[in-house]
Amino acid sequence: MATLNDIGVAAAINILTAFAFLLAFAILRIQPVNDRVYFPKWYLKGLRSSPLVNGGAFASKFVNFDWKSYIRFLNWMPAALQMPEPELIHHAGLDSVVYLRIYLLGLKIFVPIAILAFAVMIPVNWTNNTLEHSGLTYSDIDKLSISNIPIGSNRFWTHLVMAYAFTFWTCYVLKREYEIVAAMRLHFLASEQRRPDQFTVLVRNVPPDPHESVTELVQHFFLVNHPDHYLSHRVVYNANKLSELVNERKKIQNWLDFYQNKYQRNPSRRPSIKTGFLGLWGNRVDAIDFYTSKAERLSRDISAEREEVTNNPKSIMPASFVSFKTRWGAAVCAQTQQSRNPTMWLTEWAPEPRDVYWENLAIPFVYLTIRRLIVGVAFFFLTFFFMIPIAIVQSLANIESIEKAFPFLKPIIEVKFIKSLIQGFLPGIALKIFLIFLPTILMIMSKFEGFISLSALERRSASRYYIFQFINVFLGSIITGTAFQQLNNFIHQSTNQIPKTIGVSIPMKATFFITFIMVDGWAGVAGEILRLKPLIIYHLKNFFLVKTEKDREEAMDPGTIGFNTGEPQIQLYFLLGLVYAVVTPILLPFMIVFFGFAYVVYRHQIINVYNQEYESAAAFWPDVHVRIVVALIVSQLLLMGLLSTKGASQSTPLLITLPILTICFHRFCKGRYEPAFVRYPLQEAMMKDTLERAKEANLNLKGFLENAYIHPVFKSADDNGSDSDNDITTGEWEQEPTLVATKRTSKRFTPLPSKDGGSLLSSDEVNNERSKT
């Protein structure tokens, strides 16, 4: 039987682990040799210089000898809280600031709930002795839960009232936060500097035309249908193979740099390698000559492939980035249907140039539905087959059941420290290990589906990660854990008693989730700030690969907030907190510690470390909101089922209204605030355009947009390309768009619209129509 002492030992282990991580971080961060690891964002902004190049003793360039700085090893915490939110938005972007507000939202919701729960719920649950006479396996913590209330007791009305209070408070905080974030987004869009995506629309599924190329077809279509606002366009090329060659050459160049540096350190001996797999077998050759010839061969392949992409019409995809003279024109195009056939000329806002995932732009649009069906089936099997390791993990959390099945292990397990370690630490860490590789798998699935932006990829991965954790970590832990824990009761009691046993046992899983929060939420967050993996990788690269200051900058890995993994993990804590707030309130303080500690840690990381790859202006917030609402509804349904097993069925009609009210609340928020995250108001676009024309009357917008949506492989100058390589990207921008006669001579004098182009007309018809107006 787990005791409060076991939880205390687990808490001590995790607190000591977190403190050890923080102490190691405090020491490592002030060493000059690690400065680029713990402050990379300031280097990328050009606001910090390396201590290694400053004057002074040689040893002081690598080791900090100022003993006073070691005493102030926790001064990073108040420093992380000092930067005001407006300044933080300017420094790190709105995405990062709104991501931090998720942690603040957790504190706003759960601190008042915890105070009320401890003042009311804990005394009501504790002053009973139901579990002592039940014959069930329970812990001291379970005596603080709803399981300790006798069947049919009037005390369940307290839990019903608290469920209403917690729901109303959560909805109030959610609405207030949705309103604030929506206002922050609109203000950010109105005040931020000019960006290419504000003027650009991505057009997909351009219909084939036997008479015209894609670039001619796109130009004619938008000259006809958006004559006053169309500026220019850039077609999308299938450069995936070229991109693979460029990436391969970078890897070969890294190996070449490694062996050249090795030779420079020891000129008396030329490095050599074996040409077989992983250098384990094969002919031994000179390493520098081998990689030099390989790099030269790849350079030739890159030039040939670039020429193929440039000159082969089949490399042009039926998609294009279309730019407009005003934000208003882009907003109209992005948010309207372009032709009578709703499956052709599909328009959407172009992602920010940094946000574009170029590989998926080469996927034909017609294949996307099939790909998403395949991924949906694969995700289903991945989710439900993962129940097997979850069941094994849960068996570790129930020592008593193991002792009954394997009596010979009892002398070892019953050792006080070992028992506390197994119950309080191993289940959480084992589950954490199982989940390490999951985000990578889900991201691969999202890329296969064909999303065209990094933000969309991360949001889809986050959605699947949340579903996976809800089914496996939450429901899986409750179901399989209950089966293990109450195995003896399931076997010997009558069938009609099993639902009651499950209803009593669900609150008892709070012990496992408390240990999970401590391992993942306390020690895990402390491990994030230590940055052990980037630290090791940086020093390896710095020693073996770095030759110039540019190489040293590329060796830095600032990382990002990792929305695809971080946000679903936060949502799991919201789910646990809302479910157990009424059932087992003792879990709430552990949640509050997580939200407070994580807020400080990630604020520090966002200020000093993370370099966000893109800026979506908090487009992810509707997903955050809806997942918390789902967690709230799940908590209400579980409480309804639990009370039905406790002889409190008379309260069920009152509880049914809670999910209904919560759904109505969500529909109100969706209609009132979500449009700010999926549409760009024409009023805002016109206001921004008007102000810009007044301030910059001679703005060369064409020059500003010219190189925004060029595939990165055509921008690179590192692969021995020539100036002529960019001919593929500049020709479209040399002349102002004018009406060009269509090449479809059979259509030139017909009044009917083109079958292929929707409403595309000939140039003569366009001139006639425009002269009439």
N, C-alpha and C positions, 0 to 999 in steps of 0.2 A: 504494500500500500504506500503510495507516494504521500509524503508529508510536506508541511510547510518548510521543514528543515531542508528537504531535498530541493525545493525551489530556491531556498536561500543559498544553498551550495551552488546551484546552477547560476543564480544571479551573481554570486561572487566570482565564479569562473569567468563569466562573460564580461563583468565589470573590469576585472583584472586584465582580461585580454584586450578590451577596448582601451584601457589606460596604458597598457604596454604599447599598443599601436600609436596612441597619441604622443607618448613619450619619445618613441623612435622617430616619429614625424617631427617633433619639436627639435630634436637634435640634428636630424638630417637636413631640415629646411634651412638652417642657418649656416651650413657649410658652403663656402663659395663654389666648390666643385659641383654641387647639386643645384645651383641657382636656376639653371635653365629647366630643371625638372619641376620645381615647385613654383616658379613664376614665369611660365612660358608666355602667358598672354601679354605681359608687359614688354617682352622681347619682340613679339610679333607686332605690337603697336609702335615699336621703336622708342619706348620710354624708359628702357632699362639697359644698362651695359654690363657686360660680364666682369665680375670681380677678378677673374683670372688675368685680365690684361692690365689691371691697375698696378701701380708701383707697390713697393714693399718687399718684405722677405719672401723668399720662394715658398716656404711652408705655409705662410699666411694666405697665399693664393688658393690653397686647397683646404685648409683647416681653420676654423674660427677659434682664435685663442682668447676672445673676449668672454671671460667667465660670467660677466653680468648678463649677457644674452642668454645663458643657459638657465639662469634663475627665472627669467621672464618667459618661460617656455609655453605659457598659456596666453600670452598677449595677443595671439592671432585671433582669439575668440571675440574680444571686444572690437578689434580692428575690423573683423568681418561684418559687424553690425553698424559701423559708423557711416558707410556710404549711403546717402539718401536714395530713395527709389528713383526719382527722376534722373539723377546722375548715373545710377546703375543701368537704367534703360539706355542712356547714351553710351555707356561703357560696354555693355554686353548684349543689348538688344531686348526687345519686348518678350520674345520667347523665353529667355532665361529668367526674366523677372516674374513672369506669370507662372512659370514652372515652380519657382520658389513659393508663390502664393498658394500652391496646393498644400505645402506643409503648414503654412499659416492657417489655411482652411481647416486642417485637421485639428489644430490647437483651438480654433474658434468653436468648433463643434464639440470636441470631447472634453475640454476643461470644465465647462459648465455642467455637462452631462455627468462627468465623474463626481463633481461636488454633490450634485443632487442624488446620484445613485448611492454614494457612500453615506449620505445623511439619512436616506430613506430605505433603500433596498437591502443593504448589508444587515442592518438590525432585523428587518423582517425575515430574511433568510436564515440568519444565524440562530435565532431563538426558537429552534425546532430540533427534534431528534429523530426525524424520519429516517435518515440514512442509516443510523445506528441499528435500527430494527428491520432493515430491508433485506439484508443478506447479500447486497450488491457490493462489488469492489469499488471503493471510493477513497478519496484523499481528504485531507483537512480543508483544502481549498474548495472542494465540492460542497462542504457544509455551509459555505458562503453563497451558494448558488440556489437557483430555483428548485433544484432537485431535492433540497432539504425541506420543502413545503409538503405537508401531507395531502393526499388526494382529496379533492372536494373542499379544501379550505377556503374560507372567505378572504384569506390573505392574497389570493391571486388577483383580487380587484386592485391591489396596490400596483402589481405588475402591469395591469391593463392601463391604469391612469398614467404610469410612467412611460408606457409605450406611446401614448398620445403626446405627452409632454416632449419626449425625445424627438418624435416625428415633426412636431410643429417647430421646434427649435432648429432642427436640421434643415427643414425647408426654408425657414426664414434666413438662415445664414447662407444657404445655397443661392437663394434669389438675390440677396444683397451682393454676394460675390460675383454672380453672373452679370449683374448690372454694372458693377465697378469694372470688371474685365472688359465688357463690351465698350464702355466709355473709354477705357485705356486704349483699346484697339483703334477706335475711330479717331481718337486724338493723335495716336501714333501715325496713322495713315495720313492724317491731315498735316502733320508737322514735320514728318520725316523728309529727307532730301529726295530729289528725283531719282527714280530707279527704272531700269529698262522694262521690268515686268508690268509697270503701271501703264505702259503704252503698247503692250504686246499681247497678242492672242495666239494660242496654239490651235491650228486648224488641222483636223484629222479626217481620214476617210475621204480624201479628195477623189472624186470619181475618175476612172480612166477615160482618156480621150484619144482616139487613134490619130487625130490630126495635130495635137499640140502636146508639148512636154508639160510636166507638172508645173514648172516655174511659169510658163506662159499661161497655163490654165488658171493658176492662182492669181496672177496679175490681172487677167481679164475679168475674173469673177469679182474681185474687190474693187476694180476701177468702175465696174458697172453698178455694183450694189452699195458701195461706200465711197462714192466719187469725191466727196468733200473732205474725207478724213483719212483715207488710205494713204500711207506714206511709202512703205516698201515691204519686202518680205525676204525670208531666207528659208530655202527648202531644206529638208532634213535628209542627210546622207546616211547610208548604212556603212558606218566606219568601224564596226565592231572588230573585224579582223585586224584592221590597222591599229586599233587601240590595244589589242592583245600583243601585237608585235612591239609596239612602243613600250608596253609594260614589261615584256620579256627582255627588251634591251636594257631597261633600267636595272633589272635584276642582274643581268650579265655585267653591267657597268659597276655595280656594287661589288661583285666578286673580283673584278679586275682591279678596282681600287684597293680591295683588301690585300690582294697579293702584291700589288705595287708598294703599298705601305710596308708590308712584311719584308720585301726585298730592300727597301730603303733603310729599315732598321738593322738589317744584316746583309750588306752587299756582298759578303764573301760566299753566299750560297743562294742560288736561284731556286725559288719555290717550285714544286712539282706536284702533280695530282694524277690519279688514275681516272681514265675516261669512262669507266663503267658506272653502274647504278650507285649513287651516293658516294662515289669515289672508293668503293670497296674492292673493285676488281677492274681489270682492263689494262691497256697499255699505259705506262707512266710517261707523261709528257710535261713540258715546261708550262706552268700554270699561266704565266703572263702571256706567252705566245698563244696559248689555247684560247683564253678569253678575249684577247685582242682580235684574233681571227673571227671568233664567234660574234663579237660586237660589230665588226666590219660587215660580216655577212648579213646580220640583222638590219644594219643601216641600208644595205642595198635592197633587202626585201621591203623595208619600210618605204623607200622611194618608189619602188615598183608598185606597191599596193596603193600608195597615195595617187599615183598616176592612173591606176585602174579605177579608183573611186571617182577621180576627177572627170574621167572621160567616158565612163560606162553609164548610160542612161538608167540601167537596171539598178544602179546604186542609189538612185534617188527614190525616197519613200513617198507615198501619197500623204504627206504631211508637211506643214510649213509653219514657221513663226512669222506672223503678219503684224507689222508695226503700224501705228496710227499717229496722226499729227497731234491728237489730244487724248487725254485720259477719258474724256467723255465719249469719244468715238470708240475707244477700245472697250469701254464698259458696255456700250450698246451692242457691239459685236459679240462680246464674250457671253452676254446674258440673254441672247435672242436666238431664235431658229433661223437659219440662213437660207434654206430652200424648202420647196414643197415636200421633198423626200426627207423625213426627219432622221434618216440613217446616213445621209450624205452631208458634207461640209459641216462637220461637228466642230463647234468652237468652245473653248474654255480659256480661262485666264492662263497665260503662260507662267510656269514657275519662275521664280527668281533664277538668274543664270547660274548661281552657285548651287541651286536646288535641283537642277535638271539631272535626271539619271539617263544619260545618253544611250546606254545599251538598249533600253526598252523602247526608245523611239523607233528602233529598226524593226520592231515586231509588227506585222500586219494587223490592222485593227480587227479584222474578222476572226483572228485566232484567239482574241482575248477571252471570249466567253468560254471556249473550250478549255483554255488554260485554267481559268478560275474554277471550272467544274472539277478538273483533275485535282487541283490543290484542295478544294473543299472535301473531296473524298479522302485524300491523303491526311488531311488534318483530323478528320473524324477518327481514322484508325490510330493515328499518333496519340490522340487524346485518350481514347478508351483503353488502348493496350498499355498505357503508362500506369494503369491501376496496379499492375503487378509489383513494380518496385515500390509504389506507395504503400501497398499492403505490407511489404517486408519492413519498410521504415517504421510503420505503425506497430509492428510486432516488437520493435526495440523499445517503444514507449511504454510497454505493458509488461513489466518484469514479472509480475505475479503469474501471468498466463504462461510465460516461458518456463517458469519454475515448475508449474504443473505438468507441462509437456516434457521437460528435460530435468528431472529431479537432481541428476548428478552435477548440474551447474549451480545448484543452490548455495553451497558453501562459499563459492567465489562471488556470486552475485550479491549475497547478503552482507558482504563487507560494506560498511556504511559509505565510505568514500566512493567505492566502485559503483555501488547502486545509485548514488546521487549523480555521479558522472554520466552513467548510461542514460538515466531518465532525464537529466537536465541538460545534456549537451549533445550526445550522439544523435538522437532523432532529428534535431534541427539541422545539425551540420551534414548529416547524411542526405536529408532532403535538399539542402542547398547544393550539394555536389551533383545530385541528379539533375538539378535545374540549370547547371552551368552551361551546358551545350544547347539547351532549348532555344535561346534567343537567336543563335546562329542558324538553326534549322528553320525557324519561323521567318527569318529575314530572307533566306534562300527561297522559301515558298512565295513570299511577297514579290520578290524579283521575278520569279517565274510567271506570276500572274500578270505582269506587264505594267505596273504603275510607273509613271514617267517622272516622278520627283522623289527626292530623298525624304521629304516630309510626309508624302503619301505612303511611302514604303514603311516609315517608322510608325505612322498611325495605324496602318493595317497590321503590322507585326504586334503593336501594342494591344490591339483589340483581340487578336488571337491568343496572345500571351495571357491576357486577363481571363478569357474564356477557359483556357487550359488550367490556370491556377484555380479558378472557381470550381471546376469539375474535379480536378485531381487533388490539389492541395487542401481545398476546403471540404467539399462534399466527400472526396475520397478519404480524407483523414477521418472524418466523422463516421462514415459507414464502415470502413475497414477497421478503424480503431475500436468502434463499438463491438464489432464482431469478435475481435481478439479479446477485448477486455471482459466482455460478458459471455464468453464462449460457454462456460459451464451452465449459466442460466438459460441460454438458448437451447441447450441440449435437453435439460431436465424439466423445463416448464411447459405448460400447455400452450398451444398455438395462439390462443386469444390473449395471452399475457405478453407475447413478444413485442407488439407495438408499444406497450407501456414501458417495457425495459429499454427500448430504443429511446423513447421520449425522456426517460430519466437519465440516460447515458449521454445524450448529446451535450448537455452542459458540462459534463465531466471532461470533455476534450479541451476545455480551457487550459488545463495543465500543459498539454502538448503545445498549444498555440502560444502560451506564455514563453516556453523555451524557444520556440521558433522565432518569436519577436526579439528575444534577447540575442540569439545567435545572428540572425539576419539583420535586425534593425539596430542593434547596439554595436556588436563587434564588427558586423559587416560594413556599417557606415564609417566606423573608425578605420577599417582597412582601406576604404575608398580614399581617405585623405592621405594615407601613407604612400600610395601610388608605387607600390613595390615593383610591379611588373614594368611600368614605364621607366622607373629608375634604373633597373637592370638593363633594359634594352638600350636606353640612352647611353649608358657608359660602355656597353659593348660596341655600339655604333661609333661612339666617340673615339674609342681606342683603335678599332680596326678599319673604319671607313672614312673618317673625317680627315680632309686635307685642307679645306678652306672654311672661312666663316659661314659661307652659304651652306656647305655640307653640315656644319654643326647646327645650323638653324633647321635644316631638314631632318636632322636626327631627333629633334624634339617631337614629342607626341602629346600635345596638350589635351587631346580627347574632346568629347562633348558631353552634354548632360545625359545622353543616352535615353531619349524619350521612350524608345521601343522596349526598354527593360525597366527603367526607373518608374515610369508612371503606372504600369500595371502592378508593380510591387507595392507602390503606395496605395493603390486601389484595394489590394488584398487587405491592408491594414484597416482601411475604411470599412470594408466588409466585416472583418473580425470585430472591430469596435462597435458597429451598429448592431450586429447579431448578438453579441455577448453583453451589451450595455444593460439589458433587462435581465438576461439569463444568468450571467456570472460577471458582475461588475468589477471583480478584483482584477480583471484583465486590463481595465482602462488606464491605470497609472503606468503600466509598461508601454502602452500605446502613446501616452502623452510624452514620456521620456524620448521615445523614438522620434516623434514629430519635432520636438524642440531641438534635440541634438542634431538631427538630419538637416534642419533648417540652417543652423549655424555652419555646419560642415559644408553644405552645398553652396551657401552664400560665399564662403571663403573660396571654394573651388571656382565658382563663376567669376569672381573678381580677379583671381590670380592665375587660374589654370585654364579652364575650358575655353576653347575657341569654336563657337558654334558654326557649323558648316553652312547654315542657311538661316533665313529670317522669314517666318510665316505669319508674323504679327499675331501670335497666339491663336492660330486657326484650330488648335487642338482642344481648346477649352470646352466646346460642346460635348466632346467625347468624355472629358473629365466629369462634367455635370451629369451626363446620362448614366455613367457607371456608378456614381454615388447614389443616384436615384434607384437604380437596380438593386444595389446593396441594401438600401432602405426597405424596398419592397420584399426582398428575400428575408430580411430580419423579421418583418411583420408576418409573413407566411409561416416561417419556422416557429415563431411564438404561437401562432394560431394552432399549428399542429401539435406543439408541445402541450399547450393548455388542454387540448382535446384529450390527450392521454392522461391528464391529471384530474379528470373529473370536473373540469371547469368549462364544460361545453356551453353553459349559459352565456359566457362572455364572447363566444364565437361571432354572433351577429354584430356585436360592437366592434370587433376586430376587423371584420370584413370591410367596414367603411374606410379603414386606414389605407389599404392599397388603392382603393378607388380615389380617395382624396389625393394620394401621392401621385397617381397617374394624371389626374386633372392638373395638379401643380406643374408636372413636367410639361404637359401640353401648353400650359400658359407660358412657361419660360421659353419653350421652343418657338412659339409664335411671336413672342415679344422680343427676345434677345438673339436668337440664332441667326436671323437674317444678316446681322452685322458681321457674321463670320463666314457667310457663304456668298454674299452679294456686296457689290460696291455701289453705294447710292449715287445716282446720277447728279443729285444736288451737290454731294461732296466732290465728285469729279469735276463738275463745272466750276465750283468755287476754287478748287486747286488750280485748274487751268487759267482762270481769270487772274488770280494772284501772280502766277508765274509769268504770264504775258506782260503784266504791269511792271514786274521787277526785272525781267530779262526779255526785253522786246526783240533783241537780235539773237536769241538762242538758236544755235545750230543743233536742232534735235536729231537730224539725220546723222551728223557726226557722232553724237552721243550714243546712238543706238547701233552704229555701224558694226562694231565688233562684239556686241553683247552676246549674241547667240551663235557664236562659232564653236564648232566641236573642239574640245581641248586639244585633240591630236593635230588639228590644223593651226593651233596657236603655238605649238611647241617649236622651239628653235634648237632643241637638244638632240635632234635625230638627223643632223646633217641636211636639213631641208634648205631649200633656197627661197629667195624672195618670191619666186614664181609659184611657190606652193600655195600661197594665199590667193591666187587668182580665182580659186573655187569660191572664195567668200566675198570678193570685192566687186565683182562684175555687176551684181544686182544693184549696187549702191551708187554707181557712177552718174546716172542720169535721174532726173526727177521723173516720177511716174507720169506717163502720158497715155492717151488712148491709142492702142495699137490694133491694127486691123487683124481680125481673126484669120487663121489659116484654113478654117473649115469653109471652103468655097461653096460647098453644096448648101451651106446654111446662111450664106452672106445676105441673100435677098428674101429669106423666108421670115414671116412675122412670128412664127412659132418659136418658143424657147427651145434651147438645146436640150436634147434628151439626156446628154451626159452631164451637162453643167447646171441643171436646174433652171434658173432664170437668166442664164447667160445669153446676151444678144450680140449682134454684130456691132462694129464700131459705128456704121452709118445709122443704125437704129438708135444707138445711144445718143448720137449727136442730134437726131431728129427729136427724140424725147426731151432732151435738155433744152433745145431751142423753143419747144412749146412752153416750157416753164419759165 
